[in-house]
């Protein structure tokens, strides 16, 4: 059985790709993921705030005494031309490329296009096979329109796309008002792939201490339903590869992703919870399932349960909606309920 798939022009030995997480903080972690069967890996994110902070700190150090005497102004080059960057991140990519045979996908996380081209180029020059853009932005201004939010994504993508030659993936959030339209806009702007969806971590409130409590929670299998649905809708309608992330925990989840139309299934929470060896167990279960049902390849099933196979896609969505609402029929007291 053939588990190979293609993603952003890269041929992968199987569809399982660890997403951005602490697993990629070290070459050893990346190597363990490869040994367990990972087909590629997304590096942990280089954050815009991290870049900005390093620039501010270095600027302070370089300019602190510049007005002390005239000659001091000539000691250092102008900040606009001075190459500042988290070299350790680029070095890790270089070392990972030397130590492994799987594609390495760099990751940039931010909300503006200012200064990003340099770091995208550095990631490419370090040897990354592709780049994932993670725009983690929550619009809170009452004056900001949905179109302006979409344009923010497009501006960043367009700027990066014009800078690097390696494939670029855009990680989307699930809150766009017209996801398929937005996805097509991204594809037309040069996105080689779309990753669905970014997780927006929700803080809690401490009512005794009166402050916001940040919470990091690992994903649950039920979270797969949202990206699964939208990938199934986008498959065949968006000219970009599709990847599912969030909620992928076992072989059945991977199969669902493939049948919806994804090229790869990205996972992190289950690997952090159970270890990267989980990848090997998932691959074994995947092969067993395919053998029992006489599937010959992953590509054979990709998109087989996408919406494009429905005779009337719009009515198909309405039919599912009605069926879900009527699926609960009995309450604990034995009375019948029907929602909607």
C-alpha positions in Angstrom: 0.0 0.0 0.0 1.2 3.4 -1.0 1.1 6.1 1.8 2.8 8.8 -0.2 1.2 12.2 -0.7 2.2 15.5 -2.2 2.1 18.8 -0.3 3.2 22.1 -1.7 5.1 20.3 -4.4 6.9 18.2 -1.9 6.6 14.4 -2.1 6.0 13.0 1.4 6.3 9.3 2.4 3.0 9.6 4.3 0.5 12.2 5.3 1.5 12.7 9.0 3.3 16.0 9.7 4.0 17.3 13.3 2.8 20.9 13.4 4.6 23.7 15.1 5.3 22.7 18.7 8.1 22.2 21.2 9.0 19.0 19.4 11.0 21.1 17.0 12.9 23.0 19.6 15.9 20.8 19.1 17.5 18.7 16.4 17.1 15.7 18.6 13.4 16.2 18.8 13.1 16.6 15.1 15.2 13.5 14.6 13.0 11.5 16.9 9.9 12.6 15.0 11.6 11.4 11.7 12.6 8.1 13.2 9.0 7.6 14.4 7.8 8.1 10.8 7.0 11.8 10.4 6.9 12.7 6.8 7.9 16.4 7.4 7.9 18.8 10.3 6.8 22.3 10.9 9.3 24.3 13.0 8.2 26.1 16.1 7.2 29.7 15.3 9.5 32.6 15.1 7.4 35.4 16.6 7.2 39.0 15.4 7.4 40.1 19.0 10.6 38.2 19.5 12.1 39.8 16.4 10.9 43.3 17.5 12.2 42.8 21.0 15.7 41.8 19.8 15.8 44.8 17.5 14.8 47.2 20.3 17.3 45.8 22.7 20.1 45.9 20.1 19.2 49.4 19.0 19.3 50.5 22.6 22.7 49.0 23.1 24.1 50.5 19.9 22.7 54.0 20.3 23.0 54.5 24.1 26.2 56.6 23.9 25.9 57.9 20.3 25.4 61.5 21.4 28.3 61.4 23.9 30.8 62.6 21.3 30.8 63.1 17.5 33.0 60.1 16.6 30.5 57.7 18.2 28.0 58.3 15.4 30.4 56.4 13.0 31.0 53.4 15.2 28.0 51.3 14.0 26.0 51.1 10.7 22.6 52.6 10.5 19.9 50.4 12.0 17.9 50.3 8.8 20.7 48.4 7.1 21.9 46.4 10.1 21.0 42.7 9.8 19.4 41.7 13.1 17.7 38.3 13.6 17.3 35.3 15.9 20.3 33.5 14.4 19.7 30.5 16.7 16.5 29.8 14.8 18.1 29.8 11.4 21.0 27.7 12.7 18.6 25.1 14.0 17.0 24.8 10.6 20.5 24.4 9.0 21.4 21.7 11.5 18.0 19.9 11.2 18.5 19.8 7.4 21.9 18.2 7.9 20.7 15.6 10.4 17.5 14.5 8.7 16.0 13.6 5.3 12.5 14.9 5.8 11.3 18.3 4.6 11.7 21.1 7.2 9.0 23.8 7.1 9.8 27.1 8.7 7.1 29.1 10.6 6.6 32.8 11.0 4.0 34.1 13.5 2.9 37.7 13.5 0.3 40.3 12.4 2.2 42.8 10.2 4.2 42.7 7.0 6.8 45.1 8.3 10.3 43.6 8.2 9.1 40.1 7.6 10.7 39.7 4.2 14.2 39.6 5.7 13.4 36.8 8.1 11.5 34.8 5.4 14.5 35.1 3.2 16.8 34.0 6.1 14.6 30.9 6.7 14.9 30.1 3.0 18.6 30.5 3.0 19.0 28.4 6.0 17.6 25.5 4.0 13.9 25.3 4.8 11.9 23.4 2.2 8.8 25.6 2.7 7.4 28.3 4.9 4.2 28.5 7.0 2.7 31.9 7.8 0.7 32.0 11.0 -1.2 35.3 11.3 -2.5 35.1 14.9 -4.6 38.2 14.9 -7.8 39.0 16.9 -9.5 42.1 15.6 -10.9 44.1 18.5 -11.4 47.5 17.0 -15.1 48.3 16.3 -13.9 50.3 13.3 -12.1 47.4 11.6 -14.2 45.6 8.9 -14.0 42.0 7.9 -12.5 43.0 4.5 -9.7 44.8 6.3 -8.9 41.7 8.3 -8.7 39.7 5.1 -6.5 42.3 3.5 -4.1 42.1 6.4 -3.6 38.4 5.7 -3.3 39.1 1.9 -0.7 41.9 2.4 1.5 39.6 4.5 1.2 36.8 2.1 1.9 39.0 -1.0 4.9 40.5 0.6 6.4 37.1 1.6 5.5 35.5 -1.7 7.4 38.1 -3.6 10.5 37.5 -1.4 11.0 33.7 -1.4 11.0 31.0 -4.0 10.2 28.1 -1.6 6.5 27.1 -1.2 4.4 29.1 1.2 1.5 27.9 3.3 -1.0 30.3 5.0 -2.5 29.1 8.3 -6.0 30.4 8.5 -8.4 31.0 11.4 -12.0 29.7 11.3 -13.8 33.0 11.7 -13.8 34.5 8.2 -17.3 35.3 7.1 -16.8 33.7 3.7 -14.1 31.0 4.2 -14.1 29.6 0.6 -13.9 33.1 -1.0 -11.1 34.0 1.4 -9.3 30.7 0.7 -9.5 31.4 -3.1 -8.1 34.9 -2.5 -5.1 33.4 -0.6 -4.6 30.9 -3.4 -4.7 33.7 -6.1 -2.2 35.7 -4.0 0.3 32.8 -4.2 -0.4 30.5 -1.3 0.7 27.0 -2.2 -1.2 25.5 0.7 -3.8 26.5 3.3 -3.7 25.1 6.8 -7.1 24.8 8.6 -7.3 26.0 11.3 -5.3 28.1 13.7 -6.4 27.5 17.4 -7.3 30.6 19.3 -6.5 29.9 22.9 -9.2 31.2 25.2 -8.1 32.7 28.5 -10.1 32.3 31.7 -11.1 34.8 34.4 -10.1 34.7 38.0 -13.0 36.2 39.8 -11.2 36.3 43.2 -7.9 37.9 42.1 -9.7 39.9 39.3 -7.3 39.1 36.5 -7.1 37.2 33.2 -5.7 33.7 33.4 -3.9 32.4 30.3 -4.6 28.8 29.6 -2.8 26.4 27.2 -5.0 23.3 26.6 -4.2 20.5 24.3 -6.7 19.7 21.6 -9.5 17.2 21.8 -10.7 14.9 19.0 -14.0 16.7 18.6 -12.1 19.8 17.4 -11.4 17.9 14.2 -15.0 18.4 13.0 -14.6 22.1 12.1 -11.5 21.9 9.8 -12.9 18.6 8.4 -16.0 20.3 7.3 -14.4 23.2 5.6 -11.7 21.1 3.9 -14.5 18.9 2.5 -16.2 22.1 1.2 -13.0 23.6 -0.3 -11.7 20.5 -1.9 -11.8 20.9 -5.7 -12.8 24.6 -5.4 -9.6 26.1 -4.1 -6.4 25.9 -6.1 -4.1 25.2 -3.2 -3.2 22.2 -1.2 -5.2 21.7 2.0 -3.9 20.7 5.4 -5.8 19.9 8.5 -4.5 20.7 11.9 -6.3 20.6 15.3 -8.0 17.5 16.6 -6.0 14.8 14.8 -5.3 12.1 17.4 -5.4 8.7 15.7 -5.5 6.7 12.4 -9.2 7.2 11.9 -8.7 11.0 12.2 -6.0 10.8 9.5 -8.3 8.8 7.3 -11.1 11.4 7.7 -8.7 14.2 6.8 -7.7 12.4 3.6 -11.3 11.5 2.6 -12.3 15.2 3.2 -9.6 16.3 0.8 -6.5 17.2 2.8 -3.0 16.4 1.6 -1.6 16.1 5.0 -2.8 15.7 8.6 -0.9 17.9 11.1 -0.8 17.0 14.8 0.9 18.2 17.9 -1.3 17.7 21.0 -1.4 13.9 20.9 2.4 13.8 20.3 3.0 16.0 23.3 0.6 14.0 25.4 1.8 10.5 24.4 5.1 11.0 22.7 6.3 11.1 19.1 6.2 7.3 19.0 2.5 7.7 18.5 3.3 8.4 14.8 4.5 4.9 14.3 1.4 3.4 15.9 -0.9 5.6 13.8 0.9 4.5 10.6 0.6 0.8 11.6 -3.1 1.3 12.2 -3.5 3.2 9.0 -1.9 0.3 7.0 -4.0 -2.3 8.7 -7.2 -0.4 8.0 -6.3 0.1 4.4 -5.4 -3.5 3.9 -8.6 -4.8 5.4 -10.6 -2.6 3.1 -8.4 -3.1 0.0 -7.3 0.4 -0.4 -4.1 0.6 -2.5 -3.0 4.2 -1.8 -3.7 7.3 0.2 -4.2 9.3 -3.0 -7.0 6.9 -3.9 -9.1 8.1 -1.0 -8.2 11.8 -1.0 -11.4 13.9 -1.5 -13.7 10.9 -1.7 -16.0 12.3 0.9 -15.7 15.9 -0.1 -18.7 18.1 -0.8 -18.0 18.1 -4.6 -19.2 14.5 -4.8 -22.7 15.6 -3.6 -25.3 16.1 -6.4 -26.4 19.4 -4.9 -23.8 20.8 -2.4 -26.0 23.5 -1.0 -28.9 21.2 -0.3 -26.4 18.7 1.1 -25.3 21.2 3.8 -29.0 21.9 4.6 -29.7 18.2 4.8 -26.9 17.6 7.3 -28.0 20.6 9.3 -31.6 19.2 9.6 -30.4 15.7 10.3 -28.1 16.9 13.2 -30.8 18.9 14.8 -33.2 16.0 14.7 -30.7 13.4 15.9 -31.5 13.9 19.6 -34.9 12.3 20.2 -35.2 11.2 23.9 -34.5 13.1 27.1 -33.7 11.3 30.4 -37.4 11.5 31.3 -38.5 9.7 28.2 -40.0 12.7 26.5 -39.3 13.4 22.8 -37.5 16.5 21.7 -36.8 17.9 18.3 -34.7 21.0 17.8 -34.9 23.6 15.1 
